[in-house]
Amino acid sequence: MVISLDLLSGLLEGLGTQIEPLVSDSPLLKLLFEAAQDPQPDVRQSSFALLGDLTKACFAHIRPQIGQFMSVLVNNLGSEHISVSNNAIWAIGEICIQLEYRSPWS
């Protein structure tokens, strides 16, 4: 599972916004939400990294599910696994950047 999530993150980094059509026609976000709740810390770590990458590349697909993802991210801020907490914080930061960037007050 971790290798699959990391591979998708690599594709996102390489393709950037060009990956948007592939994301829109897939169950990726549903599967990512499930991975973000996995009991294995390495799966959660990689899922949070992928969420941050998706947020940067195609935020329009993440935005409708921010509430669900933020709940999971916040629940992992105090994880005993530092890498899980770090990636959760980073993903939250990427979401905040996108929300601020699209703010009507900017």
Rosetta blueprint (number, residue, H / E / L):
1 M L
2 V H
3 I H
4 S H
5 L H
6 D H
7 L H
8 L H
9 S H
10 G H
11 L H
12 L H
13 E H
14 G H
15 L H
16 G H
17 T H
18 Q H
19 I H
20 E H
21 P H
22 L H
23 V H
24 S H
25 D L
26 S L
27 P L
28 L H
29 L H
30 K H
31 L H
32 L H
33 F H
34 E H
35 A H
36 A L
37 Q L
38 D L
39 P L
40 Q L
41 P H
42 D H
43 V H
44 R H
45 Q H
46 S H
47 S H
48 F H
49 A H
50 L H
51 L H
52 G H
53 D H
54 L H
55 T H
56 K H
57 A H
58 C L
59 F H
60 A H
61 H H
62 I H
63 R H
64 P H
65 Q H
66 I H
67 G H
68 Q H
69 F H
70 M H
71 S H
72 V H
73 L H
74 V H
75 N H
76 N L
77 L L
78 G L
79 S L
80 E L
81 H L
82 I H
83 S H
84 V H
85 S H
86 N H
87 N H
88 A H
89 I H
90 W H
91 A H
92 I H
93 G H
94 E H
95 I H
96 C H
97 I H
98 Q H
99 L H
100 E H
101 Y H
102 R L
103 S L
104 P L
105 W L
106 S L
